[in-house]
């Protein structure tokens, strides 16, 4: 929903010029960098969009404060699961109003989930999740012909059923593959419940068999839902401008009126501007690009820096491509094991991967790059997640061990001939760049015939090159979509995971554990399986996990109700905060 600025906003700030005035008591001003991409939950896959969507839309379940493994009823009040784990019956909250004035029903849940499946594309979370759990295929709308070859209307229509009966509002969700992580998955913004009647009235998919194929592979940026919202959230969209998003409290919110009436979500690229705004009280919270900037704010009047040993639900890793596309590929030199390049299966040799892991100084990285505010990871998963193995060993800087593994690689041929290739990162990301450069420097020290060039690419070019399997080795990160280990383990290690298109990872021992963990419902049993993956990670080194940096929060000291939930794009729901 879009409308003009109200009077209070006009007096609050001059957005276009980034001029500010003191934030009023009934208004929360948040300054970050990077604007939202879309307001469509089915298309959003960035934190800027997520920060808005998780407050104007809602999902069946919500996070319980700072806990990432505990959930409270959202638009669902409870559920039951069939013995085979394939049928989930959700009891829906009654009397919930959308911002349009329409009342939520099961048909909105059904339309929202089916819309997500029909419009799923390779760059959105719904592609993997809908494909794996609801449709049983990993094709998506980016290849319409392949999608239609495997997906039928009957499969789409079966995703959610709306039975009639005396037990109130009920939605029956049908899976083709069981998952113990369905509740965490359904907290993700991609599964927000949309106002189907309002959407259809405004030209969106009508939900029928006659038109569903028309929406496969469709450019959703040209559609109504891209910049218009009718959700059930505590806040409704007022304006999505060039410099900010403005929202106001929804008076018919089922959870009661929030303490803060107005929210201004500003995107201010210049960090110094954000620092000045928090110092002057023009912003109630700011996001900083780097920890070192905190030194400018320590002791500033009215400013509170929260440092509680928090770590984000994200992992940066150096990935090894097991099957490099060497054709017309400048990053692999000759494409042969001849001293002037590397072959396609260079990193398929476990000794090569072990050697590279010993080129990286884990503890030194924490001490020098993070100034001690960081943690070495034993596997490619956040420490707070179920099954993280803190006791697994870590390969750290050991040049003698690296030389031993290099000498063993390719039956000794690698050591004699040498090699050269280029490792990639996305331009501007100094953490990823530094991690690769550390290994490059240590590599040449071991053997002058070993050469690794580090090259940065613009984000779009970088993603394209890794997706084409052209990148031999690259540094890339992943932020959690939902609070379950499968979101990282399946993404990083699974033969059919999201990153497999970039790495062709293939470790049968790890794959067997993943397949087992995907179907086990008992959390304790799943935890042991994931811990075993951590042990195998050390032995097989399918990737190199970069240490994670401790997180922090900068707020004005009159802001109340603040907490840190790493799964939320802005760490807390706006409805939970107030001002003294």
Secondary structure as GFF3:
##gff-version 3
##sequence-region A 1 580
A	DSSP	alpha_helix	7	12	.	.	.	ID=ss1
A	DSSP	beta_strand	13	14	.	.	.	ID=ss2
A	DSSP	beta_strand	19	20	.	.	.	ID=ss3
A	DSSP	beta_strand	27	32	.	.	.	ID=ss4
A	DSSP	alpha_helix	47	56	.	.	.	ID=ss5
A	DSSP	beta_strand	61	64	.	.	.	ID=ss6
A	DSSP	beta_strand	67	73	.	.	.	ID=ss7
A	DSSP	beta_strand	76	81	.	.	.	ID=ss8
A	DSSP	beta_strand	87	92	.	.	.	ID=ss9
A	DSSP	alpha_helix	106	118	.	.	.	ID=ss10
A	DSSP	alpha_helix	125	129	.	.	.	ID=ss11
A	DSSP	pi_helix	130	135	.	.	.	ID=ss12
A	DSSP	alpha_helix	144	150	.	.	.	ID=ss13
A	DSSP	alpha_helix	153	157	.	.	.	ID=ss14
A	DSSP	beta_strand	160	161	.	.	.	ID=ss15
A	DSSP	beta_strand	170	174	.	.	.	ID=ss16
A	DSSP	alpha_helix	182	186	.	.	.	ID=ss17
A	DSSP	three_ten_helix	189	191	.	.	.	ID=ss18
A	DSSP	alpha_helix	196	201	.	.	.	ID=ss19
A	DSSP	three_ten_helix	212	215	.	.	.	ID=ss20
A	DSSP	three_ten_helix	220	222	.	.	.	ID=ss21
A	DSSP	three_ten_helix	224	226	.	.	.	ID=ss22
A	DSSP	beta_strand	235	240	.	.	.	ID=ss23
A	DSSP	beta_strand	244	249	.	.	.	ID=ss24
A	DSSP	beta_strand	262	267	.	.	.	ID=ss25
A	DSSP	alpha_helix	271	280	.	.	.	ID=ss26
A	DSSP	beta_strand	285	286	.	.	.	ID=ss27
A	DSSP	three_ten_helix	291	296	.	.	.	ID=ss28
A	DSSP	beta_strand	303	306	.	.	.	ID=ss29
A	DSSP	beta_strand	314	320	.	.	.	ID=ss30
A	DSSP	three_ten_helix	330	332	.	.	.	ID=ss31
A	DSSP	three_ten_helix	346	348	.	.	.	ID=ss32
A	DSSP	alpha_helix	350	357	.	.	.	ID=ss33
A	DSSP	alpha_helix	362	364	.	.	.	ID=ss34
A	DSSP	pi_helix	365	369	.	.	.	ID=ss35
A	DSSP	beta_strand	374	375	.	.	.	ID=ss36
A	DSSP	alpha_helix	399	408	.	.	.	ID=ss37
A	DSSP	three_ten_helix	409	412	.	.	.	ID=ss38
A	DSSP	alpha_helix	413	417	.	.	.	ID=ss39
A	DSSP	beta_strand	419	426	.	.	.	ID=ss40
A	DSSP	alpha_helix	430	446	.	.	.	ID=ss41
A	DSSP	beta_strand	450	457	.	.	.	ID=ss42
A	DSSP	alpha_helix	459	467	.	.	.	ID=ss43
A	DSSP	beta_strand	473	479	.	.	.	ID=ss44
A	DSSP	alpha_helix	486	492	.	.	.	ID=ss45
A	DSSP	alpha_helix	500	503	.	.	.	ID=ss46
A	DSSP	alpha_helix	508	517	.	.	.	ID=ss47
A	DSSP	alpha_helix	523	540	.	.	.	ID=ss48
A	DSSP	beta_strand	543	545	.	.	.	ID=ss49
A	DSSP	beta_strand	548	549	.	.	.	ID=ss50
A	DSSP	beta_strand	553	556	.	.	.	ID=ss51
A	DSSP	beta_strand	559	560	.	.	.	ID=ss52
A	DSSP	three_ten_helix	574	576	.	.	.	ID=ss53
A	DSSP	beta_strand	578	579	.	.	.	ID=ss54
###
